[in-house]
Amino acid sequence: MQVQPFARLYAKRHGRIYLFMEPMDSKANPDIELAKEYSDDGATWHPLPDGISVIGSRYALVLDAIQPRDVEIGIEPTFRIPLWIFMNI
């Protein structure tokens, strides 16, 4: 499943999306090559804007802002994504 349809639906219903990421040490040693183009649909390609770097992945997240924070979040058993969300995208 692609992330974009899920994120758009959630943002439409709830406004904001919060992305939580955890730093990690990677043992990967990939060949690093900067991407030069991007595509919204996999068919039409555009040059990456100046100042944008995409390295080491076929996919990228496009964010308005990154605001580092030290927070604790609880992932209780009640934190579930209803199946109907996936079926209605």
C-alpha positions as CSV (number, residue, x, y, z in Angstrom):
1,M,0.0,0.0,0.0
2,Q,1.2,3.5,-0.8
3,V,1.5,6.0,2.0
4,Q,0.2,9.0,0.1
5,P,-3.5,7.9,-0.2
6,F,-3.5,7.0,3.5
7,A,-1.9,10.2,4.6
8,R,-4.2,12.4,2.4
9,L,-7.3,10.7,3.8
10,Y,-6.1,11.1,7.4
11,A,-5.1,14.8,6.8
12,K,-8.5,15.5,5.2
13,R,-10.3,14.0,8.2
14,H,-8.0,15.1,11.1
15,G,-5.9,18.0,9.8
16,R,-2.4,17.2,10.8
17,I,-0.1,14.3,10.5
18,Y,2.7,13.8,13.0
19,L,5.6,11.6,12.0
20,F,7.7,10.1,14.7
21,M,11.1,8.7,13.8
22,E,13.8,7.1,15.9
23,P,17.5,7.5,15.1
24,M,19.3,4.3,14.5
25,D,22.8,3.0,13.6
26,S,22.7,1.3,10.2
27,K,25.2,-1.4,9.3
28,A,24.2,-1.0,5.6
29,N,27.0,0.0,3.2
30,P,25.1,0.9,0.0
31,D,26.4,2.7,-3.0
32,I,25.4,6.2,-2.4
33,E,24.2,8.2,-5.4
34,L,22.2,11.4,-5.2
35,A,18.8,11.4,-6.9
36,K,18.5,13.9,-9.7
37,E,14.8,13.6,-10.5
38,Y,11.5,12.9,-8.8
39,S,8.1,11.7,-10.0
40,D,4.6,11.9,-8.4
41,D,3.2,9.2,-10.6
42,G,6.1,7.1,-11.8
43,A,5.6,8.3,-15.4
44,T,6.5,12.0,-15.5
45,W,9.8,13.0,-14.0
46,H,11.0,16.4,-12.8
47,P,14.4,17.7,-11.6
48,L,14.8,17.9,-7.9
49,P,14.6,21.6,-6.6
50,D,17.8,23.2,-5.5
51,G,18.7,22.4,-1.9
52,I,16.9,19.0,-1.9
53,S,19.0,15.9,-1.3
54,V,17.6,12.4,-1.7
55,I,20.0,9.6,-1.0
56,G,19.8,5.8,-0.8
57,S,16.1,5.1,-1.3
58,R,13.6,4.6,-4.0
59,Y,11.0,6.5,-2.0
60,A,11.2,9.8,0.0
61,L,8.9,11.7,2.3
62,V,8.2,15.3,1.5
63,L,7.7,17.3,4.7
64,D,6.9,21.0,5.3
65,A,9.1,21.1,8.3
66,I,11.1,18.9,10.7
67,Q,10.8,19.9,14.3
68,P,13.1,17.6,16.4
69,R,11.6,16.8,19.9
70,D,12.4,14.5,22.7
71,V,9.0,12.9,23.5
72,E,7.6,9.8,24.9
73,I,4.6,8.3,23.2
74,G,2.5,5.4,24.5
75,I,1.5,2.7,22.1
76,E,-1.2,1.0,24.1
77,P,-3.2,-2.0,22.7
78,T,-6.0,0.5,21.9
79,F,-3.8,2.2,19.3
80,R,-5.1,0.5,16.2
81,I,-5.8,1.6,12.6
82,P,-9.2,0.3,11.6
83,L,-9.2,-2.0,8.6
84,W,-12.0,0.0,6.9
85,I,-9.4,2.9,6.4
86,F,-7.3,0.6,4.2
87,M,-10.4,-0.8,2.3
88,N,-11.8,2.6,1.5
89,I,-8.6,4.1,-0.1
